[in-house]
Amino acid sequence: MERRTIGAGALEVGAVGLGCMPMSWAYSGSRQRGDESLRAVHRALDEGSSLLDTADMYGPFTNELLVGRVLKERREDAFVSTKVGLLVGEQHIVANGRPGYVKRACDASLRRLQTDVIDLYQLHRADPEVPVEETWGAMAELVRAGKVRALGLCAVGARGGRRSGGLYDGTIRQLRRVQQVFPVSAVEAELSVWSPEALDTLLPWCEARGVGFLAAMPLGNGFLTGTLTPGQGFEPDDMRARHPRFTAEMMAANQPIVVGLRRVAARHGEAVTAAQVALAWVLAQGRHVITVPGAKRERWVTENAAAAALRLTPQDLTEVAELPGAQGSWE
């Protein structure tokens, strides 16, 4: 698989990574099977999808434990990205950016992941009660201690930002602050055909500074694969059950996006899928972009990995760019 670099440290990873969250968190619980997920992670590494993206809050903790079972056997094949800064309660999630907590959380993640070092340690969310410089400073100490190789930050879009055009203004302000403390190697944010907002300011900010961009949810939470049926319904623990874009009405209204992706795919051969076109479009947005689709089955991992070899033509890119915008929003 094509390799791309993350940050000034030139850390190399496969252009298509693996988002491990769906194996343990946020999607249909009845379809989460440990053995099947383990096979999917192994397949990702076989295909060259070396970046494994997880977090301590996924599960919580169980996702890191699952990834750790693979790392115990294949640490040299993997680039491990995990996150810190969020605590999961019974009915709520809260941020914790206290330096002491960050250091304890890192040690706990290392134990669960069964490794001596985390390749990319990301701040999941900044704690509004703690200056972000203090949290970042604690994370930088982990680099100096040899427990972490590089630091990243997960972007948060501001409510109302889509209307004002400043969705990631707050994240960029945070990035400017933490850059004064220790270099940012990567930023993770949503980027897909139906959520392209990061292209306006966040992606250019990263490109200008040599910061890697990890494209989260590049398949639109599964919608852009074309495998979901309007009105199919979702289990109560599935985040799509509460997402405005996944009502039966909005899924039907957004079908033209999938139709357009399939039309482009057909020009590249019968075996090419809408999902692969969606991923290839994300990869075409810059050499510093690594796409991180979530998956929990081997077949989807294999299909996603193949997107790294798909080269869209200028005509394809224009056609995808001119697809109608997604309907339905959190706003």
N, C-alpha and C positions, 0 to 999 in steps of 0.2 A: 504494500500500500504506500501511496505517496506520504512522505513525512513532512511535517511542518514544525516550526519552532515557536516556543512560548517565551516571551520576555527577553531581556538583555542577556540572560544566562544561556540562551540558545538551547533550551531543553527541548529535545525532539520527541514528537508523538505522531501517531497515525492521524491523517487528516480527519477521519471519522472515529470518534470515540464511542464509549458506551455509558449512557446514563443508567445507573443501577437502581434509582429510586423506585420505579414501578414494581420491582421484585419484592418490595417490603412496605410500600407506603403510597398513599394518595390515589391508587387505582384499585379496581375490584379485588377485594380481599380473598374471595373464593377462588380466584384464578392465580393466586400466589403459591407456587410450589417450589420448595427449596431445591430439590434435585434438578428440576427443569431449569431453574435459574442458574445453578452451578454450571450446568452444561452450556448455557448461553454465555456465561463469562469466559469459560474456556474457549468457546468458539470465537468469541471476539478477539482474544489474544492470538488464536490461530490465524485469524484473518488480518492481523496487523492493527486492529483497533486497540491500541495499547493504553489509551487514557481511560481509566475507570473512575467515574465520577460518583461519589457517595457523600454522606454527611452523617454526623452522629445523631441527628434528630430523626433520620429516616428509620421508622420502626416504633419507637426510637431504639437505636443501637443495633437492631437486628440486621440492618443492611451492611453495616461495617463488619459484623461477625461473618456474614455470608461471603463478602469479598475477601475477608481474611482467610477463609478456608482455601480459596484459590491461590492467594498470595503465598501461603505456606509452601505450596508446591512450585509456583511459577513467578516468584518475585522479580526476577531479572527481565521477564517479558512485559511487565506492567509499569505504567506511569500512574501513580495513585494520587487522586485529588479527593480530599475530604474537607468538611466545613465545620466551623465552630461559631457559637454566638447565639444559638436559639435553644430554649428549653421547652419541652413538651409536657403540658399538664393534662388533666382529664378533659377539659373543654377549652383549653386556650394554649397559645404559644407566646412565650415572652423572651425578650432579648436579654442576654447577660454578657457584657463586655468587660467585666472586672478582670484585671490582669491575673490575679490569683486563680480565678476560675478558668481562664483561657489555658494556663499552664497545666492545670489538673486535667482539663478536658483533652488536651493533646496527649498526655500520658495514657489516658484511658483509650483514646482512639488507636494509639500505637499498639496497645495490648490486644484490642479487638481485631485489628488488621493484621496482627502477627508479623509486624515488620519493625525495623529499627529506625526507619525514616519515612516521612511523608513527603512526596515529591512536590505537591502543591497544597498549601494550607490556606483555605479561603475563609474570610469573614462573611458569614451567612447574612447577618444583619447587624448594623451598628446599634449599640445600646444608647437610647436617648439620655440615660442617666450618667453615662460615662463618656468623657471626651474621646473621640475616635482615635486621637493620637496616643492615648494611654493604652487602648486595646491593641492598636497596631504595634506599639512599642513592645508589648509583651510577646506578640507574635514574632517580632524581629529577634527577640532574645532566643526564641526557639530555633531560629535559623542559626544563630551564632553558637547555640549549644549542639548543633548537628542533628537535631530531631526533625527538622523541616528543611527542604531545599529552596523553596520559593514561596512567595505570598501572593494571594489573589483576593479579589473583592467581588461579591455578588451584587449586581446592580438592582436597585429598587425604583420602579416607576412611580412618579407622584400622581395622586388622584387629580383628575382634571388636566393632566399633562398632555393628553392626546388632543384636547381641544385647544390648548394654548401653544402647542408645539414644543413644550419644554419638558417632556416626559422624564428625561434623565438629568435634568439640571442639578438636582440634589446629589445624585451619584457623582457627577463630575466635580462638584464642590468637595465632596468627601475624598475623591481621588487626589485632588490637588493638595489637600491637607495631609493625607497619609504619605504622599510622595516625598514630603519634607522630612519624614521620619525614616522610611526605608522603601526601596523601590517596589513598585507594583509590577508583578510579572504577568498577571492575567486578570481579565474582567469577565465574569460570566453573566450573561443577560439573555433574555428571550429574543430570538431572531428567527423569523420564518416568513414564508410567502404571505401569510395572513396577519403577521405581526412584524412589520418591517421598521418600526419606529426607531430602532437603534441605529439605523443608517443615517439619520439626520445629524446627530451630534456625537453619540457615544462611540460608534465605530471609528469615525475620523479621529477622535481624541486618542483612541488606542493606537491607531495606525501611525499617527504623527510621533508617538513616543516609543514605538517598538514594543508595545504591550500586546500580548496575545489576547484574542477574543474567543471565549468559549460560548458557542451558540446553543443556548438551552431551548428546549421545546421546538426544535426545527421542523417537526412534523405536526405542529399545531395540536398537541395532545392526542395525536392519532387521527385527527380529521383529514389531514392532507394525504394519508395513505389511501383514502377512498374505500376503506374496508368497513366503515361505520355506516349504519342505516338510519336515516332520520326517524325519530320516534322509537328507536330500539330500547331506550331507557338505560339507566345505569344503576348499579348497586348504591345503597345509601352512603357507603364509605368512599365512594369514587368521587373525586373532586369535580368531575364533569357533571355530576348530578345537580350541582349548584351553579354551574358556569352558564352565563347568558347565551354564549355561542352554541351551547349544546342542547337547547330546547329543540323540540321537533320542528318548530317553525323556523328557527334560525339555521338549523342544520340543512333544511330544505332550501332556504334562501341562499346559502353559501355553496351549494352544489356546483355552480358555474366555475368556482375556483378549481375544484377537483377535475371537472371536465376539461378545463384548460391545461392542467398538468398532464392529464392522460393524452391529450392531443399532441403535446410536445414529446411525450414518451414514445408515442407510436412512430414518430419520425426516426427514432433511434433503434427500433427493432421490437419484435414481439415480446422479448424477455424484459424490456425496460419498463419500470413501473412509475406511477405518479409519485410515490414516496421517494424514489431515486432522483427524479427530476427536482423535487422540493429540496432535497439535501444538496444536490449539485448546484442549485441556485444559491444556496447559502454559502457554499465553498467558493463560489465565483465572486463573492463580495470582497475578497481580499486574501492575500497570502498569509496573513496573520490570523485568519479565521479557522477554528477547529469546530466542527459540528458535533454535538453530543446528543444524539437521539436516544431516548429511553427505550428499552426492550427487555423482555424477560423470556423470549423463546429463541432457540437457535436459528430458525428460518428467518426471523426478522433481523437478527444480528447479521446473518450472511447477506441478506438483501441490502441492508443499510451500508455494509462495508463496501459492496460493489459500487456504490454511488461515487466513491472516491475516484473511480476510473472514468466516470461519465463526463464528457466535455460538451457543454452546451454551446451552441453557435450564437453569434450576435443576434440572429433572428429569434432564437429560443429565448434568450435573456430579455429581449424587448417584449416578446409576447407574454412572458411571465410577469414582467413589470407592469404590463397594461391590463392584467386581470383585475376584475372588480375587487374593491376592498371588502374585507370581512364585515358582516353585519352582526350586531350583538356585542355588547361591551360591558365590562364591570362599571364603566362610568355611568 
